[in-house]
Amino acid sequence: MVINDREFPVVVQAYQPSANGELFVAEQMVRNQVEVDAFSSRYAGYVIKARVVKENEMVPEYSNGNSKTRTVVNSDGTRRTAIHRRGIPAWAILLLIVVVLVVVGFTTGWIQRTFELNL
């Protein structure tokens, strides 16, 4: 898909064709043809459509040098910091370890012997 340079930025969308219409898969705001080509290759085999970006979707971003945070200016002029976290949180890993230990403890009978449980 080739987009005229005067039309950027645009939003490209990927749809999966189905028997009863098209199912939405993904969308991305792109600012140049390279990003359009990357999106099109990522969603090869899907129907790709482009639309004009609405004014309320244009939010300027200010990077503060930290890859996990960025400052965004709201429509009323106030600034807020968005934090992007990746991966599983520490509490989820700890909970998973506890659950695994309890299951192993009951399976081997260690919990029943240690706490004198008759189940």
C-alpha positions in Angstrom: 0.0 0.0 0.0 1.4 3.4 -1.0 0.2 6.5 0.7 0.8 10.1 -0.6 3.4 12.0 1.5 0.9 14.9 2.1 -1.6 12.5 3.8 0.6 11.5 6.7 0.0 10.8 9.6 -2.6 8.2 8.9 -4.0 5.2 10.8 -3.6 1.8 9.0 -5.9 -1.0 10.1 -5.8 -4.8 9.5 -8.9 -6.8 9.0 -9.4 -10.5 8.6 -11.9 -11.5 5.9 -14.6 -13.8 7.1 -17.9 -15.2 5.8 -20.0 -12.6 7.6 -17.8 -9.5 7.0 -14.4 -8.4 8.2 -13.0 -8.9 11.7 -10.8 -6.1 13.1 -7.3 -7.3 14.0 -5.0 -4.3 14.6 -4.4 -0.7 13.9 -1.4 1.7 14.1 -0.8 5.3 13.5 2.0 5.7 11.0 4.0 8.8 10.0 5.9 7.6 7.0 5.9 5.0 4.2 8.4 2.8 6.0 6.0 2.3 8.9 3.2 1.5 6.5 5.4 -1.1 4.8 6.3 -2.6 8.1 2.7 -2.8 9.2 1.6 -4.3 5.9 4.3 -7.0 6.0 3.5 -7.8 9.7 -0.2 -8.4 8.7 0.4 -9.9 5.3 -2.7 -11.8 4.2 -5.1 -9.4 6.0 -7.1 -6.6 4.4 -5.2 -3.4 5.1 -7.1 -0.1 5.2 -6.0 3.4 5.8 -7.9 6.3 7.4 -7.2 9.9 8.2 -6.1 10.6 11.8 -8.7 12.6 13.8 -7.7 15.7 15.7 -8.3 14.2 19.1 -6.0 11.3 18.3 -3.1 13.6 17.8 -1.4 13.8 21.2 2.1 15.2 21.3 4.6 13.0 23.2 7.7 14.2 25.0 10.4 11.7 25.8 12.3 12.3 29.0 15.2 9.8 28.2 13.7 7.0 30.2 12.5 4.1 28.0 9.8 3.1 30.6 8.2 6.5 31.0 7.0 9.2 28.7 5.3 12.5 29.2 2.1 13.1 27.4 0.3 16.5 27.1 -3.5 16.2 27.6 -6.0 18.1 25.6 -6.4 20.6 28.4 -2.7 21.4 28.5 -1.8 19.4 31.6 1.0 16.8 31.5 0.9 13.3 32.7 3.5 10.5 32.8 2.6 7.1 31.4 4.6 4.1 32.6 5.0 1.1 30.4 5.8 -2.1 32.1 6.8 -5.3 30.5 6.7 -8.8 31.8 5.1 -10.5 34.7 4.9 -8.6 38.0 6.9 -9.8 40.9 3.7 -10.7 43.0 2.5 -13.0 40.3 5.8 -14.9 40.2 5.8 -15.2 44.0 2.2 -16.4 44.0 3.0 -19.0 41.3 5.9 -20.3 43.4 3.7 -20.6 46.5 1.0 -22.5 44.6 3.6 -24.9 43.1 5.1 -25.6 46.5 1.7 -26.3 48.0 0.8 -28.7 45.2 4.1 -30.5 45.5 3.8 -30.6 49.3 0.4 -32.2 49.1 1.4 -34.6 46.3 4.4 -35.9 48.2 2.6 -36.0 51.5 5.0 -33.7 53.2 2.3 -31.2 54.3 0.2 -34.0 55.8 3.1 -35.5 57.8 4.4 -32.1 59.0 1.1 -30.7 60.1 -0.5 -34.1 61.0 -3.4 -33.6 58.7 -5.7 -36.5 57.8 -7.3 -35.8 54.5 
